[in-house]
Amino acid sequence: MQGYRSASVMKPFLLRVENATVYRGDNEVLKEINWTQHEGENWAVVGNNGCGKTTLMKLLFGEILPIDGGQVHWFNSTTWRGLFEIRERVGFVSAEFQRQYDQNVTALQVVESGFFSSIGLWEDVRETQTRKAEAEMDHLGIRHLAPRRFLQLSYGEARRVLLARALVNRPDLLVLDEPCAGLDIPTREVFLETLSRRVRNRNLIYVTHHIEEILPAITHVLLLKDGRVFAQGKKHDILTGEAFSEALECQVSVQENGGRFWITGCRPHRKQ
Ligand SMILES: Nc1ncnc2c1ncn2[C@@H]1O[C@H](COP(=O)(O)OP(=O)(O)OP(=O)(O)O)[C@@H](O)[C@H]1O
């Protein structure tokens, strides 16, 4: 779809993906991705199951590499920064983390692990770091969960603990990969409300297939389809029934209400 590419201007960028094509096995799962997030922009990455959202996140974090000269650049520099520096500067929330912690780890220790960008604590935590972790839990209204075993928390509680983990080191960029997956509607709304309070003036990437999760703070949308950029640009240009009907292969209307967007109706396109 033409006409949705954002204008490239010489503003500082947080990340830039250039001509990135990615294979998993024999499958070409990302195709010639070009995408730039500038300072001050908050992006939602949206698309159907299997369109390549998680693969794109893995590409950003260097877990997989593009072929044929594709590039990923971070923090306004084309010099390779090293994964450790990137992970230190980026707070990442993924529902997958919920299964990866040891069963004896407390919620407080999960938040503290955010200082080391690690799953689990392999280094000594300083007293000041513990105070900061407790303060972040206070801000998110989850201080009472600090001594609880992380794996015994409800999905909603655990997701807010992971948000505290991502925020505790004051990241330059916050990346949330389907953070509301598995949450019921009231729990999702509590999570989003907590998120809205804590992301003011912070750069954000929010990955989802539910456009109703796109918060007012989101300024831009990257819409993926079958591993390609289908459309990208300012939120109000992309969140339209026309663009989504084509990208989701389903006739939909998109409505805005109270700064949030909602899809109504869905008549799947008939397969040829
Ligand atoms: N390790 C792998 N080996 C082979 N194919 C893979 C691998 N990982 C992902 N894929 C394929 O790549 C495509 C994109 O997968 P990806 O997980 O990035 O999609 P997604 O948009 O995150 O999906 P969802 O919304 O369901 O999480 C899918 O067709 C998937 O089957």
Residues whose N, C-alpha, C, O or C-beta is under 5 A from the ligand:
A	BS01	LIG	R24 G25 N27 V29 N48 N49 G50 C51 G52 K53 T54 T55
